[in-house]
Amino acid sequence: MKLISIAAMAFTISFAAPVTFADQTHQNEASTAAQTMVTAKVNGMVCDFCARAVTKVFGKEEAVQNVHVDLDRGEIHVTLKAGAELSDDRVGELVKKSGYDLVSVERETA
């Protein structure tokens, strides 16, 4: 009986290992794709509630991976998912939807 259990475990592990490796390879390929950081300079953001509102609005976008609001500098830093795009016009719409005025948009690809 022990021999059957050991054989079954070895069989299971032998098939599970290649699947795990394939998943890791896919994740590594996705992470090497270029990511874009969009920085929107905004007028009017002064409090934590402002930051939460902006984070909520931008976070609903499919292309957005992460949002960070810098209240001291009046900036919204948006990290896009690998290979995703978010146009300057769309950034402006989202800022306006949040209730603020867009000053400028800068992009940086990592």
MOPAC internal coordinates of N, CA, C and O (Angstrom, degrees):
PM7 1SCF
backbone

  N    0.0000 0     0.00 0     0.00 0    0    0    0
  C    1.4454 1     0.00 0     0.00 0    1    0    0
  C    1.5261 1   111.45 1     0.00 0    2    1    0
  O    1.2310 1   120.52 1   138.91 1    3    2    1
  N    1.3673 1   116.62 1   -41.09 1    3    2    1
  C    1.4548 1   120.22 1   178.14 1    5    3    2
  C    1.5209 1   110.85 1   -60.78 1    6    5    3
  O    1.2310 1   120.85 1   140.65 1    7    6    5
  N    1.3124 1   115.97 1   -39.35 1    7    6    5
  C    1.4601 1   120.92 1  -178.94 1    9    7    6
  C    1.5245 1   110.84 1   -62.66 1   10    9    7
  O    1.2310 1   120.01 1   140.38 1   11   10    9
  N    1.3065 1   117.59 1   -39.62 1   11   10    9
  C    1.4660 1   121.79 1   178.77 1   13   11   10
  C    1.5282 1   109.75 1   -66.84 1   14   13   11
  O    1.2310 1   120.09 1   138.07 1   15   14   13
  N    1.3310 1   117.43 1   -41.93 1   15   14   13
  C    1.4703 1   120.89 1   178.86 1   17   15   14
  C    1.5175 1   111.51 1   -62.79 1   18   17   15
  O    1.2310 1   120.79 1   136.08 1   19   18   17
  N    1.3275 1   116.09 1   -43.92 1   19   18   17
  C    1.4642 1   120.20 1   179.42 1   21   19   18
  C    1.5192 1   110.48 1   -64.96 1   22   21   19
  O    1.2310 1   120.22 1   137.86 1   23   22   21
  N    1.3148 1   117.18 1   -42.14 1   23   22   21
  C    1.4661 1   121.33 1   178.86 1   25   23   22
  C    1.5280 1   110.64 1   -63.19 1   26   25   23
  O    1.2310 1   120.37 1   139.69 1   27   26   25
  N    1.3205 1   116.90 1   -40.31 1   27   26   25
  C    1.4699 1   120.86 1   179.72 1   29   27   26
  C    1.5250 1   110.82 1   -65.83 1   30   29   27
  O    1.2310 1   120.40 1   138.52 1   31   30   29
  N    1.3416 1   116.84 1   -41.48 1   31   30   29
  C    1.4635 1   119.68 1   177.99 1   33   31   30
  C    1.5214 1   110.95 1   -65.21 1   34   33   31
  O    1.2310 1   119.61 1   136.79 1   35   34   33
  N    1.3121 1   118.36 1   -43.21 1   35   34   33
  C    1.4632 1   122.09 1   179.54 1   37   35   34
  C    1.5224 1   110.29 1   -62.08 1   38   37   35
  O    1.2310 1   120.68 1   138.45 1   39   38   37
  N    1.3141 1   116.30 1   -41.55 1   39   38   37
  C    1.4568 1   121.16 1   178.65 1   41   39   38
  C    1.5330 1   110.72 1   -62.53 1   42   41   39
  O    1.2310 1   120.51 1   135.29 1   43   42   41
  N    1.3322 1   116.64 1   -44.71 1   43   42   41
  C    1.4623 1   121.92 1  -179.92 1   45   43   42
  C    1.5251 1   110.85 1   -63.71 1   46   45   43
  O    1.2310 1   120.40 1   133.91 1   47   46   45
  N    1.3119 1   116.85 1   -46.09 1   47   46   45
  C    1.4659 1   121.24 1  -179.58 1   49   47   46
  C    1.5159 1   111.42 1   -63.95 1   50   49   47
  O    1.2310 1   120.08 1   140.94 1   51   50   49
  N    1.3170 1   117.45 1   -39.06 1   51   50   49
  C    1.4663 1   120.17 1  -177.90 1   53   51   50
  C    1.5226 1   111.77 1   -64.22 1   54   53   51
  O    1.2310 1   120.25 1   147.96 1   55   54   53
  N    1.3293 1   117.12 1   -32.04 1   55   54   53
  C    1.4579 1   119.46 1   178.27 1   57   55   54
  C    1.5231 1   112.53 1   -86.87 1   58   57   55
  O    1.2310 1   119.63 1   152.30 1   59   58   57
  N    1.3165 1   118.32 1   -27.70 1   59   58   57
  C    1.4600 1   121.65 1  -179.39 1   61   59   58
  C    1.5224 1   111.47 1   -74.62 1   62   61   59
  O    1.2310 1   119.47 1   144.21 1   63   62   61
  N    1.3129 1   118.62 1   -35.79 1   63   62   61
  C    1.4693 1   122.01 1  -176.74 1   65   63   62
  C    1.5222 1   112.79 1   -60.16 1   66   65   63
  O    1.2310 1   118.63 1   132.45 1   67   66   65
  N    1.3452 1   120.21 1   -47.55 1   67   66   65
  C    1.4797 1   118.44 1   179.20 1   69   67   66
  C    1.5190 1   112.86 1   -63.24 1   70   69   67
  O    1.2310 1   119.52 1   146.34 1   71   70   69
  N    1.3234 1   118.52 1   -33.66 1   71   70   69
  C    1.4595 1   121.54 1   178.86 1   73   71   70
  C    1.5206 1   109.32 1   -65.44 1   74   73   71
  O    1.2310 1   120.40 1   135.46 1   75   74   73
  N    1.3231 1   116.85 1   -44.54 1   75   74   73
  C    1.4567 1   121.24 1   178.69 1   77   75   74
  C    1.5161 1   110.33 1   -61.30 1   78   77   75
  O    1.2310 1   120.23 1   136.12 1   79   78   77
  N    1.3113 1   117.16 1   -43.88 1   79   78   77
  C    1.4524 1   121.28 1   179.85 1   81   79   78
  C    1.5242 1   110.61 1   -62.93 1   82   81   79
  O    1.2310 1   120.33 1   138.62 1   83   82   81
  N    1.3236 1   116.97 1   -41.38 1   83   82   81
  C    1.4625 1   120.39 1   179.40 1   85   83   82
  C    1.5235 1   110.21 1   -63.04 1   86   85   83
  O    1.2310 1   120.09 1   138.87 1   87   86   85
  N    1.3395 1   117.44 1   -41.13 1   87   86   85
  C    1.4639 1   120.53 1   178.33 1   89   87   86
  C    1.5208 1   111.07 1   -63.15 1   90   89   87
  O    1.2310 1   119.95 1   138.08 1   91   90   89
  N    1.3399 1   117.70 1   -41.92 1   91   90   89
  C    1.4544 1   121.12 1   179.42 1   93   91   90
  C    1.5193 1   110.69 1   -64.68 1   94   93   91
  O    1.2310 1   119.89 1   140.10 1   95   94   93
  N    1.3245 1   117.82 1   -39.90 1   95   94   93
  C    1.4644 1   121.55 1   178.16 1   97   95   94
  C    1.5154 1   110.31 1   -62.13 1   98   97   95
  O    1.2310 1   120.39 1   136.89 1   99   98   97
  N    1.3430 1   116.87 1   -43.11 1   99   98   97
  C    1.4622 1   120.80 1   179.20 1  101   99   98
  C    1.5254 1   110.92 1   -63.45 1  102  101   99
  O    1.2310 1   120.12 1   138.42 1  103  102  101
  N    1.3385 1   117.37 1   -41.58 1  103  102  101
  C    1.4587 1   120.89 1   179.13 1  105  103  102
  C    1.5192 1   110.84 1   -64.55 1  106  105  103
  O    1.2310 1   119.98 1   140.33 1  107  106  105
  N    1.3350 1   117.65 1   -39.67 1  107  106  105
  C    1.4566 1   121.14 1   179.42 1  109  107  106
  C    1.5213 1   110.94 1   -65.31 1  110  109  107
  O    1.2310 1   120.18 1   140.51 1  111  110  109
  N    1.3339 1   117.27 1   -39.49 1  111  110  109
  C    1.4607 1   120.56 1   178.35 1  113  111  110
  C    1.5220 1   110.58 1   -64.53 1  114  113  111
  O    1.2310 1   120.38 1   138.95 1  115  114  113
  N    1.3299 1   116.87 1   -41.05 1  115  114  113
  C    1.4625 1   120.76 1  -179.81 1  117  115  114
  C    1.5229 1   110.69 1   -66.16 1  118  117  115
  O    1.2310 1   120.34 1   142.79 1  119  118  117
  N    1.3202 1   116.96 1   -37.21 1  119  118  117
  C    1.4591 1   118.74 1  -177.11 1  121  119  118
  C    1.5199 1   112.44 1   -74.87 1  122  121  119
  O    1.2310 1   119.85 1   161.09 1  123  122  121
  N    1.3477 1   117.90 1   -18.91 1  123  122  121
  C    1.4555 1   119.53 1   178.82 1  125  123  122
  C    1.5247 1   112.11 1   -84.21 1  126  125  123
  O    1.2310 1   119.85 1   167.18 1  127  126  125
  N    1.3226 1   117.89 1   -12.82 1  127  126  125
  C    1.4550 1   120.22 1   176.12 1  129  127  126
  C    1.5281 1   108.86 1   -66.53 1  130  129  127
  O    1.2310 1   121.17 1   -30.75 1  131  130  129
  N    1.3146 1   115.36 1   149.25 1  131  130  129
  C    1.4654 1   120.56 1  -175.50 1  133  131  130
  C    1.5259 1   111.29 1   -64.71 1  134  133  131
  O    1.2310 1   121.18 1   -45.91 1  135  134  133
  N    1.3334 1   115.35 1   134.09 1  135  134  133
  C    1.4493 1   121.74 1   174.26 1  137  135  134
  C    1.5151 1   107.87 1  -108.57 1  138  137  135
  O    1.2310 1   120.98 1   -35.49 1  139  138  137
  N    1.3136 1   115.72 1   144.51 1  139  138  137
  C    1.4519 1   120.82 1  -179.44 1  141  139  138
  C    1.5179 1   110.00 1  -113.49 1  142  141  139
  O    1.2310 1   121.38 1   -43.63 1  143  142  141
  N    1.3427 1   114.96 1   136.37 1  143  142  141
  C    1.4653 1   121.94 1   174.14 1  145  143  142
  C    1.5194 1   106.51 1  -107.62 1  146  145  143
  O    1.2310 1   120.73 1   -57.84 1  147  146  145
  N    1.3117 1   116.22 1   122.16 1  147  146  145
  C    1.4604 1   121.94 1   178.39 1  149  147  146
  C    1.5276 1   107.38 1  -106.27 1  150  149  147
  O    1.2310 1   120.80 1   -52.45 1  151  150  149
  N    1.3281 1   116.07 1   127.55 1  151  150  149
  C    1.4601 1   120.70 1   176.85 1  153  151  150
  C    1.5227 1   108.22 1  -114.73 1  154  153  151
  O    1.2310 1   120.98 1   -61.48 1  155  154  153
  N    1.3203 1   115.74 1   118.52 1  155  154  153
  C    1.4632 1   121.74 1   178.24 1  157  155  154
  C    1.5190 1   108.56 1  -106.82 1  158  157  155
  O    1.2310 1   120.83 1   -58.07 1  159  158  157
  N    1.3355 1   116.02 1   121.93 1  159  158  157
  C    1.4651 1   119.87 1   174.79 1  161  159  158
  C    1.5248 1   106.91 1   -88.78 1  162  161  159
  O    1.2310 1   121.55 1   -47.86 1  163  162  161
  N    1.3462 1   114.64 1   132.14 1  163  162  161
  C    1.4561 1   120.72 1  -169.30 1  165  163  162
  C    1.5332 1   110.18 1  -133.93 1  166  165  163
  O    1.2310 1   120.63 1   -36.32 1  167  166  165
  N    1.3229 1   116.40 1   143.68 1  167  166  165
  C    1.4721 1   122.12 1   172.67 1  169  167  166
  C    1.5184 1   108.99 1   -98.23 1  170  169  167
  O    1.2310 1   121.06 1   -40.02 1  171  170  169
  N    1.3446 1   115.58 1   139.98 1  171  170  169
  C    1.4558 1   120.15 1   170.91 1  173  171  170
  C    1.5061 1   116.88 1   106.03 1  174  173  171
  O    1.2310 1   119.48 1   167.62 1  175  174  173
  N    1.3329 1   118.59 1   -12.38 1  175  174  173
  C    1.4666 1   119.83 1   178.80 1  177  175  174
  C    1.5252 1   109.40 1   -81.75 1  178  177  175
  O    1.2310 1   120.40 1   -60.12 1  179  178  177
  N    1.3392 1   116.85 1   119.88 1  179  178  177
  C    1.4655 1   118.95 1  -176.32 1  181  179  178
  C    1.5283 1   114.30 1  -132.54 1  182  181  179
  O    1.2310 1   119.60 1   167.48 1  183  182  181
  N    1.3317 1   118.36 1   -12.52 1  183  182  181
  C    1.4646 1   118.58 1  -173.91 1  185  183  182
  C    1.5242 1   111.77 1  -136.67 1  186  185  183
  O    1.2310 1   121.35 1    -7.41 1  187  186  185
  N    1.3192 1   115.02 1   172.59 1  187  186  185
  C    1.4554 1   121.36 1  -179.30 1  189  187  186
  C    1.5285 1   111.42 1   -63.57 1  190  189  187
  O    1.2310 1   120.13 1   146.14 1  191  190  189
  N    1.3177 1   117.36 1   -33.86 1  191  190  189
  C    1.4613 1   120.36 1   178.16 1  193  191  190
  C    1.5316 1   110.94 1   -66.17 1  194  193  191
  O    1.2310 1   120.86 1   146.42 1  195  194  193
  N    1.3284 1   115.96 1   -33.58 1  195  194  193
  C    1.4599 1   120.66 1   174.78 1  197  195  194
  C    1.5266 1   109.64 1   -61.31 1  198  197  195
  O    1.2310 1   121.15 1   132.56 1  199  198  197
  N    1.3206 1   115.41 1   -47.44 1  199  198  197
  C    1.4660 1   121.17 1  -179.09 1  201  199  198
  C    1.5232 1   111.07 1   -61.85 1  202  201  199
  O    1.2310 1   120.66 1   138.44 1  203  202  201
  N    1.3131 1   116.35 1   -41.56 1  203  202  201
  C    1.4706 1   119.64 1   179.55 1  205  203  202
  C    1.5256 1   111.73 1   -64.73 1  206  205  203
  O    1.2310 1   120.53 1   139.14 1  207  206  205
  N    1.3156 1   116.60 1   -40.86 1  207  206  205
  C    1.4673 1   120.20 1   179.86 1  209  207  206
  C    1.5228 1   110.95 1   -63.20 1  210  209  207
  O    1.2310 1   120.76 1   134.32 1  211  210  209
  N    1.3263 1   116.14 1   -45.68 1  211  210  209
  C    1.4667 1   120.72 1  -179.83 1  213  211  210
  C    1.5281 1   110.25 1   -64.39 1  214  213  211
  O    1.2310 1   120.57 1   136.28 1  215  214  213
  N    1.3214 1   116.52 1   -43.72 1  215  214  213
  C    1.4642 1   120.99 1   179.75 1  217  215  214
  C    1.5237 1   110.77 1   -60.58 1  218  217  215
  O    1.2310 1   120.35 1   139.11 1  219  218  217
  N    1.3065 1   116.94 1   -40.89 1  219  218  217
  C    1.4690 1   121.59 1   179.60 1  221  219  218
  C    1.5338 1   111.25 1   -65.29 1  222  221  219
  O    1.2310 1   120.59 1   134.50 1  223  222  221
  N    1.3236 1   116.49 1   -45.50 1  223  222  221
  C    1.4726 1   120.34 1  -177.88 1  225  223  222
  C    1.5323 1   110.54 1   -65.51 1  226  225  223
  O    1.2310 1   120.07 1   131.73 1  227  226  225
  N    1.3299 1   117.47 1   -48.27 1  227  226  225
  C    1.4664 1   120.45 1  -179.47 1  229  227  226
  C    1.5209 1   111.40 1   -68.59 1  230  229  227
  O    1.2310 1   120.18 1   145.45 1  231  230  229
  N    1.3257 1   117.26 1   -34.55 1  231  230  229
  C    1.4609 1   121.49 1  -178.38 1  233  231  230
  C    1.5095 1   114.17 1   -64.47 1  234  233  231
  O    1.2310 1   119.94 1   159.66 1  235  234  233
  N    1.3162 1   117.71 1   -20.34 1  235  234  233
  C    1.4666 1   121.51 1   178.64 1  237  235  234
  C    1.5256 1   113.03 1   -77.39 1  238  237  235
  O    1.2310 1   120.56 1   166.26 1  239  238  237
  N    1.3213 1   116.53 1   -13.74 1  239  238  237
  C    1.4690 1   120.63 1  -178.98 1  241  239  238
  C    1.5328 1   110.00 1   -74.85 1  242  241  239
  O    1.2310 1   120.27 1   -44.71 1  243  242  241
  N    1.3149 1   117.10 1   135.29 1  243  242  241
  C    1.4579 1   122.96 1  -178.61 1  245  243  242
  C    1.5254 1   111.97 1   -61.06 1  246  245  243
  O    1.2310 1   119.84 1   145.18 1  247  246  245
  N    1.3192 1   117.91 1   -34.82 1  247  246  245
  C    1.4648 1   122.20 1  -175.95 1  249  247  246
  C    1.5222 1   113.64 1   -76.67 1  250  249  247
  O    1.2310 1   119.89 1   165.43 1  251  250  249
  N    1.3207 1   117.81 1   -14.57 1  251  250  249
  C    1.4648 1   121.64 1  -172.59 1  253  251  250
  C    1.5257 1   111.58 1   -87.40 1  254  253  251
  O    1.2310 1   121.46 1   -50.84 1  255  254  253
  N    1.3305 1   114.81 1   129.16 1  255  254  253
  C    1.4611 1   121.00 1   175.91 1  257  255  254
  C    1.5254 1   111.43 1   -96.98 1  258  257  255
  O    1.2310 1   120.51 1   139.05 1  259  258  257
  N    1.3458 1   116.63 1   -40.95 1  259  258  257
  C    1.4591 1   120.95 1  -175.85 1  261  259  258
  C    1.5240 1   109.72 1  -151.03 1  262  261  259
  O    1.2310 1   120.83 1   -32.03 1  263  262  261
  N    1.3423 1   116.03 1   147.97 1  263  262  261
  C    1.4663 1   121.96 1   177.61 1  265  263  262
  C    1.5250 1   107.98 1  -130.95 1  266  265  263
  O    1.2310 1   121.07 1   -47.69 1  267  266  265
  N    1.3267 1   115.57 1   132.31 1  267  266  265
  C    1.4585 1   121.49 1   175.45 1  269  267  266
  C    1.5301 1   107.79 1  -131.79 1  270  269  267
  O    1.2310 1   120.43 1   -50.52 1  271  270  269
  N    1.3163 1   116.78 1   129.48 1  271  270  269
  C    1.4604 1   121.59 1  -179.69 1  273  271  270
  C    1.5305 1   108.90 1  -108.37 1  274  273  271
  O    1.2310 1   121.01 1   -52.62 1  275  274  273
  N    1.3394 1   115.67 1   127.38 1  275  274  273
  C    1.4682 1   122.02 1   176.01 1  277  275  274
  C    1.5284 1   106.83 1  -107.09 1  278  277  275
  O    1.2310 1   120.80 1   -81.66 1  279  278  277
  N    1.3278 1   116.08 1    98.34 1  279  278  277
  C    1.4649 1   120.59 1  -176.70 1  281  279  278
  C    1.5247 1   112.06 1   -66.14 1  282  281  279
  O    1.2310 1   120.09 1   143.38 1  283  282  281
  N    1.3393 1   117.44 1   -36.62 1  283  282  281
  C    1.4618 1   120.82 1  -178.62 1  285  283  282
  C    1.5238 1   112.10 1   -61.89 1  286  285  283
  O    1.2310 1   120.56 1   143.69 1  287  286  285
  N    1.3130 1   116.54 1   -36.31 1  287  286  285
  C    1.4683 1   120.65 1  -178.60 1  289  287  286
  C    1.5276 1   112.77 1   -98.70 1  290  289  287
  O    1.2310 1   120.31 1   172.15 1  291  290  289
  N    1.3297 1   117.02 1    -7.85 1  291  290  289
  C    1.4628 1   119.97 1  -178.27 1  293  291  290
  C    1.5191 1   111.97 1    67.38 1  294  293  291
  O    1.2310 1   120.66 1  -137.99 1  295  294  293
  N    1.3406 1   116.34 1    42.01 1  295  294  293
  C    1.4638 1   120.82 1  -176.29 1  297  295  294
  C    1.5230 1   111.45 1  -125.85 1  298  297  295
  O    1.2310 1   121.97 1   -34.27 1  299  298  297
  N    1.3228 1   113.83 1   145.73 1  299  298  297
  C    1.4620 1   122.04 1   172.91 1  301  299  298
  C    1.5254 1   105.66 1  -113.95 1  302  301  299
  O    1.2310 1   120.62 1   -59.51 1  303  302  301
  N    1.3273 1   116.42 1   120.49 1  303  302  301
  C    1.4636 1   121.67 1   178.72 1  305  303  302
  C    1.5163 1   107.79 1  -104.91 1  306  305  303
  O    1.2310 1   120.90 1   -62.39 1  307  306  305
  N    1.3357 1   115.89 1   117.61 1  307  306  305
  C    1.4581 1   121.64 1  -177.02 1  309  307  306
  C    1.5255 1   108.61 1  -117.23 1  310  309  307
  O    1.2310 1   120.77 1   -58.04 1  311  310  309
  N    1.3225 1   116.14 1   121.96 1  311  310  309
  C    1.4572 1   120.85 1   174.54 1  313  311  310
  C    1.5196 1   107.34 1   -96.66 1  314  313  311
  O    1.2310 1   120.96 1   -55.54 1  315  314  313
  N    1.3250 1   115.76 1   124.46 1  315  314  313
  C    1.4606 1   120.55 1   179.96 1  317  315  314
  C    1.5190 1   110.23 1   -89.26 1  318  317  315
  O    1.2310 1   120.90 1   -27.28 1  319  318  317
  N    1.3120 1   115.88 1   152.72 1  319  318  317
  C    1.4605 1   120.86 1   174.92 1  321  319  318
  C    1.5168 1   108.36 1   -64.04 1  322  321  319
  O    1.2310 1   120.54 1   -27.23 1  323  322  321
  N    1.3254 1   116.58 1   152.77 1  323  322  321
  C    1.4637 1   121.69 1  -178.98 1  325  323  322
  C    1.5295 1   110.13 1   -54.86 1  326  325  323
  O    1.2310 1   121.23 1   -53.61 1  327  326  325
  N    1.3211 1   115.25 1   126.39 1  327  326  325
  C    1.4612 1   121.37 1   178.54 1  329  327  326
  C    1.5214 1   114.85 1    80.11 1  330  329  327
  O    1.2310 1   119.47 1   175.84 1  331  330  329
  N    1.3152 1   118.62 1    -4.16 1  331  330  329
  C    1.4669 1   121.94 1  -178.09 1  333  331  330
  C    1.5300 1   110.30 1   -85.22 1  334  333  331
  O    1.2310 1   121.26 1   -21.36 1  335  334  333
  N    1.3203 1   115.19 1   158.64 1  335  334  333
  C    1.4637 1   120.96 1   179.61 1  337  335  334
  C    1.5287 1   110.26 1  -129.93 1  338  337  335
  O    1.2310 1   121.57 1   -31.17 1  339  338  337
  N    1.3322 1   114.61 1   148.83 1  339  338  337
  C    1.4637 1   122.13 1   175.11 1  341  339  338
  C    1.5256 1   105.49 1  -144.43 1  342  341  339
  O    1.2310 1   120.34 1   -70.18 1  343  342  341
  N    1.3188 1   116.96 1   109.82 1  343  342  341
  C    1.4554 1   121.02 1  -174.29 1  345  343  342
  C    1.5209 1   111.93 1   -68.29 1  346  345  343
  O    1.2310 1   121.01 1   -21.53 1  347  346  345
  N    1.3315 1   115.68 1   158.47 1  347  346  345
  C    1.4634 1   120.69 1   176.62 1  349  347  346
  C    1.5286 1   110.77 1   -59.83 1  350  349  347
  O    1.2310 1   120.80 1   142.16 1  351  350  349
  N    1.3402 1   116.07 1   -37.84 1  351  350  349
  C    1.4651 1   120.09 1   178.46 1  353  351  350
  C    1.5316 1   111.11 1   -62.42 1  354  353  351
  O    1.2310 1   120.96 1   138.54 1  355  354  353
  N    1.3451 1   115.78 1   -41.46 1  355  354  353
  C    1.4623 1   119.82 1   179.55 1  357  355  354
  C    1.5363 1   110.49 1   -67.31 1  358  357  355
  O    1.2310 1   120.38 1   140.72 1  359  358  357
  N    1.3241 1   116.88 1   -39.28 1  359  358  357
  C    1.4642 1   120.48 1   176.29 1  361  359  358
  C    1.5243 1   109.32 1   -59.03 1  362  361  359
  O    1.2310 1   120.43 1   135.11 1  363  362  361
  N    1.3324 1   116.78 1   -44.89 1  363  362  361
  C    1.4616 1   121.48 1   178.26 1  365  363  362
  C    1.5175 1   112.39 1   -60.53 1  366  365  363
  O    1.2310 1   120.55 1   138.57 1  367  366  365
  N    1.3337 1   116.56 1   -41.43 1  367  366  365
  C    1.4621 1   120.84 1   178.70 1  369  367  366
  C    1.5278 1   110.93 1   -63.12 1  370  369  367
  O    1.2310 1   120.67 1   137.89 1  371  370  369
  N    1.3362 1   116.32 1   -42.11 1  371  370  369
  C    1.4595 1   120.47 1  -178.79 1  373  371  370
  C    1.5305 1   111.56 1   -67.80 1  374  373  371
  O    1.2310 1   120.71 1   141.88 1  375  374  373
  N    1.3316 1   116.24 1   -38.12 1  375  374  373
  C    1.4665 1   120.34 1   177.40 1  377  375  374
  C    1.5265 1   109.28 1   -63.94 1  378  377  375
  O    1.2310 1   120.83 1   134.17 1  379  378  377
  N    1.3333 1   116.02 1   -45.83 1  379  378  377
  C    1.4664 1   120.38 1  -179.91 1  381  379  378
  C    1.5271 1   111.03 1   -64.16 1  382  381  379
  O    1.2310 1   120.73 1   140.39 1  383  382  381
  N    1.3400 1   116.20 1   -39.61 1  383  382  381
  C    1.4672 1   121.12 1   178.07 1  385  383  382
  C    1.5304 1   110.57 1   -61.84 1  386  385  383
  O    1.2310 1   120.78 1   148.65 1  387  386  385
  N    1.3362 1   116.11 1   -31.35 1  387  386  385
  C    1.4653 1   121.31 1   178.47 1  389  387  386
  C    1.5213 1   111.67 1   -77.70 1  390  389  387
  O    1.2310 1   120.37 1   167.31 1  391  390  389
  N    1.3431 1   116.91 1   -12.69 1  391  390  389
  C    1.4552 1   120.77 1   176.92 1  393  391  390
  C    1.5167 1   115.36 1    99.44 1  394  393  391
  O    1.2310 1   120.04 1  -159.83 1  395  394  393
  N    1.3285 1   117.54 1    20.17 1  395  394  393
  C    1.4622 1   120.67 1  -176.39 1  397  395  394
  C    1.5219 1   110.78 1  -126.42 1  398  397  395
  O    1.2310 1   121.24 1   -10.05 1  399  398  397
  N    1.3317 1   115.22 1   169.95 1  399  398  397
  C    1.4578 1   121.62 1  -179.77 1  401  399  398
  C    1.5214 1   109.90 1  -104.78 1  402  401  399
  O    1.2310 1   120.87 1   -52.17 1  403  402  401
  N    1.3324 1   115.95 1   127.83 1  403  402  401
  C    1.4570 1   121.83 1   178.42 1  405  403  402
  C    1.5175 1   110.07 1   -79.70 1  406  405  403
  O    1.2310 1   120.29 1   -49.30 1  407  406  405
  N    1.3302 1   117.06 1   130.70 1  407  406  405
  C    1.4596 1   122.47 1   177.41 1  409  407  406
  C    1.5203 1   109.79 1   -97.50 1  410  409  407
  O    1.2310 1   120.27 1   130.22 1  411  410  409
  N    1.3542 1   117.08 1   -49.78 1  411  410  409
  C    1.4639 1   120.69 1   179.82 1  413  411  410
  C    1.5157 1   110.28 1  -160.03 1  414  413  411
  O    1.2310 1   121.68 1   -15.31 1  415  414  413
  N    1.3414 1   114.39 1   164.69 1  415  414  413
  C    1.4656 1   121.52 1   177.25 1  417  415  414
  C    1.5207 1   107.86 1  -130.05 1  418  417  415
  O    1.2310 1   121.00 1   -48.82 1  419  418  417
  N    1.3181 1   115.68 1   131.18 1  419  418  417
  C    1.4701 1   121.37 1   175.99 1  421  419  418
  C    1.5180 1   108.38 1  -123.93 1  422  421  419
  O    1.2310 1   121.12 1   -30.76 1  423  422  421
  N    1.3323 1   115.47 1   149.24 1  423  422  421
  C    1.4715 1   120.55 1  -179.75 1  425  423  422
  C    1.5080 1   110.38 1  -126.62 1  426  425  423
  O    1.2310 1   121.89 1   -34.17 1  427  426  425
  N    1.3367 1   113.99 1   145.83 1  427  426  425
  C    1.4588 1   120.99 1   177.54 1  429  427  426
  C    1.5174 1   107.04 1  -141.28 1  430  429  427
  O    1.2310 1   120.23 1   -54.29 1  431  430  429
  N    1.3377 1   117.16 1   125.71 1  431  430  429
  C    1.4490 1   121.38 1   178.82 1  433  431  430
  C    1.5127 1   109.24 1  -102.22 1  434  433  431
  O    1.2310 1   121.40 1   -50.65 1  435  434  433
  N    1.3353 1   114.93 1   129.35 1  435  434  433
  C    1.4743 1   120.14 1  -179.75 1  437  435  434
  C    1.5030 1   110.69 1  -105.64 1  438  437  435
  O    1.2310 1   120.10 1   180.00 1  439  438  437

